[in-house]
Each structure stands twice: as structure tokens, then as C-alpha cells.
Amino acid sequence: MNISIEYCMEWNYEPRALSLRDALKEEFPSSIFKMIKSGGGVFEVEINGHLNIFSKRRTGRFPETYEVIKTIRDAITERRIG
């Protein structure tokens, strides 16, 4: 599974992004992680280049780690991702 986290450098979201990546590495150790430096206040989590797991643009807030893990687990269970 490929997990990408796109985060805003202008607003210093990097520590939050790295913390989320580390937690996801513990839960999904065989995953490949891609960290995407961006701007404009973004914080987006995506699986396999197409399945949006979390979008700060859409929700207006940051994700809780537990909800990202749950969303990924649900997607695996529903066979939306491998």
C-alpha cells in the first residue's frame, strides 16, 4: 500500500505530517510512504494515488490519527485497497 501525505510548509504542518506518518508506519509497516511538501494550508492523506483518506480542504480541520487508521482499516476490509 502506498500512503501519501501532502502538507503545507508555509504553515509548518511538517511536524504534524511526520507524526502521522510515524503512527501509520507502526500500524501498516509494509506500506510505502511519500511525503509531499506543498503550500496553501493543505493537509491531505491519500492511498495508492487515488483513494482520498482525509482532506483538510474538505473538512476544514486536521485529522486525528485514530480516524486515519480507522478509515484505512475500513478501506482494507471493504477491499477498496490492498
HELIX and SHEET records of a PDB file:
HELIX    1   1 GLU A   14  GLU A   27  1                                  14    
HELIX    2   2 LYS A   56  THR A   59  1                                   4    
HELIX    3   3 THR A   65  THR A   77  1                                  13    
SHEET    1   A 4 ILE A  32  SER A  38  0                                        
SHEET    2   A 4 ASN A   2  CYS A   8  1                                        
SHEET    3   A 4 PHE A  43  ILE A  47 -1                                        
SHEET    4   A 4 LEU A  51  SER A  55 -1                                        
END                                                                             
